[in-house]
Amino acid sequence: MYVEMRHVNKTFDGFHASRDVSFGIEKGHMAALLGPSGSGKTTILRMIAGLDRPDSGDILINGVRVNDLKGSRRGIGFVFQNYALFRYMTVADNIAFGLQVQKKSRAEIKDRVGELLELISMKDLGKRYPHQLSGGQRQRVAFARALAPNPQLLLLDEPFAAIDAKVRAELRAWLREMIERVGITSIFVTHDQEEAMETADVILIINEGSIEQIGTPEEICRKPETEFVADFIDAERFEALKEIRGLRRLDITQL
């Protein structure tokens, strides 16, 4: 397993946000942390990122225990739901930021930024500023900025929450294509079942700080293991989503 949590617990002022959380995600897979608001999804993501420290248990990335390792040294890219772009930097400069922190050469930065602008279908928009972009374009820039330093793990916290429904549906199809092309292990938080079912290889159902079930979208829908999962998942939508997933290839340049 590339990412693992082993018996992780976390409390905040007496509130048990994570209860004996254990799971593993294989290299190159895309996993969704799915559950209702307040279930503990983001706490898990933040502990993997090094933004919060577990009270007990172990977090491993590529076989290395990272509990005591700073987030900046974990080889992680993080995408926030509100883009978190630098308003007064151009698209190209936003993407280049992490590379500049790594003190890469100008030539390396230029080549990497050009490569990523091509990847997100924005090669002619590098000189624009965030306020000149659509919501979908800003989120694509946020993805590119997270990928720029070549992280081994990509974490996404409700990455489409700030985008309208039509663009959100098209962006998640694009995201899956991009992740498959880059081959990076990814974990994203969502409360949107359709988003998880259409995008993820594996889904972790989170409820009250605990993992209720781990499985593929088909396993989650067809073989719920707990009463909560059976009540929470809308299995009737799964067959329709199966037809959408893997068939959609979109031109996203106008999003």
Secondary structure, 3 states (H helix, E strand, C coil): CCEEEEEEEEEECCEEEEEEEEEEECCCCEEEEECCCCCCHHHHHHHHHCCCCCCEEEEEECCEECCCCCHHHCCEEEECCCCCCCCCCCHHHHHHHHHHHCCCCHHHHHHHHHHHHHHCCCCCCCCCCHHHCCHHHHHHHHHHHHHCCCCCEEEEECCCCCCCHHHHHHHHHHHHHHHHHHCCEEEEEECCHHHHHHHCCEEEEEECCEEEEEECHHHHHHCCCCHHHHHHCCHHHHHHHHHHCCCCCCCCCCC
